[in-house]
Amino acid sequence: MKNILILIFPLYLFASSSFITPLEYASQLYKNPRGIGCHNCHGDKGEGKIVATYIDKKKQKNFTGPVINELDFEYFFNSLNERKDGMPRYFLTKKEIQALYLYLQEAKKNVK
């Protein structure tokens, strides 16, 4: 809970001078951070998603966007700042990453 509060406080500063709430900002950022929304590969709530199926050496395989709503903040932050196969680089600010993490934590509460 303490970590969530630390993440929300900078967003509170953003919201005090904005017409949208931190969660609305986070939701929009998740859907379109830099042209390709996170939801396209990771699902609407970070639950993971099959992005494509293909045949390789006569076997069907899946290219899957992993579950990201179960990650701790440090791993989530580091993952967004290093190159991974299939994952575009978004060059997000720390505030943007905090907003995305807030969105995923709130979305996870509503998964059931």
C-alpha positions as CSV (number, residue, x, y, z in Angstrom):
1,M,0.0,0.0,0.0
2,K,2.9,2.3,0.9
3,N,4.3,1.8,-2.6
4,I,1.0,2.7,-4.2
5,L,0.8,5.9,-2.2
6,I,4.3,6.8,-3.3
7,L,3.3,6.3,-7.0
8,I,0.0,8.1,-6.7
9,F,1.4,11.3,-5.0
10,P,3.2,12.6,-8.2
11,L,0.0,11.9,-10.1
12,Y,-1.9,13.9,-7.6
13,L,0.3,16.9,-8.4
14,F,-0.5,16.3,-12.1
15,A,-4.3,16.1,-11.4
16,S,-4.4,19.3,-9.4
17,S,-3.6,21.3,-12.5
18,S,-5.5,19.1,-15.0
19,F,-9.1,18.5,-16.0
20,I,-8.7,14.7,-15.9
21,T,-8.1,12.4,-12.9
22,P,-4.8,10.5,-12.6
23,L,-6.6,7.2,-13.4
24,E,-8.2,8.7,-16.5
25,Y,-4.7,9.9,-17.6
26,A,-3.2,6.5,-16.8
27,S,-6.0,4.7,-18.8
28,Q,-5.4,6.9,-21.9
29,L,-1.7,6.4,-21.6
30,Y,-2.1,2.6,-21.4
31,K,-4.3,2.7,-24.5
32,N,-1.9,4.9,-26.6
33,P,1.5,5.7,-25.1
34,R,3.3,6.4,-28.3
35,G,1.1,5.2,-31.1
36,I,0.8,1.5,-30.2
37,G,-1.3,0.8,-27.1
38,C,-0.1,-1.6,-24.4
39,H,-3.6,-3.3,-24.5
40,N,-2.8,-4.6,-28.0
41,C,-0.3,-7.0,-26.6
42,H,-0.9,-7.2,-22.9
43,G,-4.7,-7.2,-22.8
44,D,-7.1,-4.6,-21.5
45,K,-6.1,-5.0,-17.9
46,G,-2.5,-6.3,-18.3
47,E,-3.7,-9.9,-18.1
48,G,-1.6,-11.0,-21.1
49,K,-2.8,-11.8,-24.6
50,I,-2.0,-13.9,-27.7
51,V,-0.9,-11.4,-30.2
52,A,-0.4,-13.7,-33.2
53,T,-0.2,-17.4,-34.1
54,Y,2.1,-18.7,-36.7
55,I,3.6,-21.9,-38.1
56,D,7.3,-22.6,-37.5
57,K,8.9,-25.8,-38.6
58,K,5.4,-27.3,-39.2
59,K,4.3,-26.5,-35.6
60,Q,1.8,-23.9,-34.6
61,K,3.2,-21.3,-32.2
62,N,2.0,-18.2,-30.4
63,F,3.5,-14.8,-30.0
64,T,2.2,-13.7,-26.6
65,G,2.3,-10.5,-24.7
66,P,3.0,-11.5,-21.1
67,V,1.0,-10.7,-18.0
68,I,2.1,-7.4,-16.7
69,N,-0.4,-6.6,-13.9
70,E,1.4,-9.0,-11.5
71,L,4.8,-7.3,-11.6
72,D,6.3,-5.3,-8.8
73,F,7.0,-1.7,-9.6
74,E,10.8,-2.0,-9.8
75,Y,10.7,-4.9,-12.3
76,F,8.0,-3.1,-14.3
77,F,10.0,0.1,-14.4
78,N,13.2,-1.6,-15.5
79,S,11.4,-3.7,-18.1
80,L,10.1,-0.5,-19.8
81,N,13.6,0.9,-19.9
82,E,15.5,-1.9,-21.6
83,R,15.3,-3.5,-25.0
84,K,13.2,-6.7,-25.3
85,D,12.3,-8.8,-28.3
86,G,9.0,-7.7,-29.7
87,M,8.6,-4.9,-27.2
88,P,8.8,-1.4,-28.7
89,R,10.8,1.3,-26.9
90,Y,8.5,4.1,-25.8
91,F,11.0,6.3,-24.0
92,L,8.5,7.0,-21.2
93,T,9.1,9.4,-18.4
94,K,9.1,8.2,-14.8
95,K,5.7,9.9,-14.3
96,E,4.3,8.0,-17.3
97,I,5.6,4.7,-16.0
98,Q,4.1,5.4,-12.6
99,A,0.8,6.2,-14.2
100,L,0.8,3.0,-16.2
101,Y,1.6,1.0,-13.1
102,L,-1.3,2.7,-11.2
103,Y,-3.6,1.8,-14.1
104,L,-2.6,-1.8,-14.0
105,Q,-3.0,-2.0,-10.2
106,E,-6.4,-0.6,-10.4
107,A,-7.4,-2.7,-13.4
108,K,-6.2,-5.8,-11.5
109,K,-8.6,-5.1,-8.7
110,N,-11.5,-5.3,-11.2
111,V,-10.4,-8.6,-12.9
112,K,-12.6,-11.5,-11.8
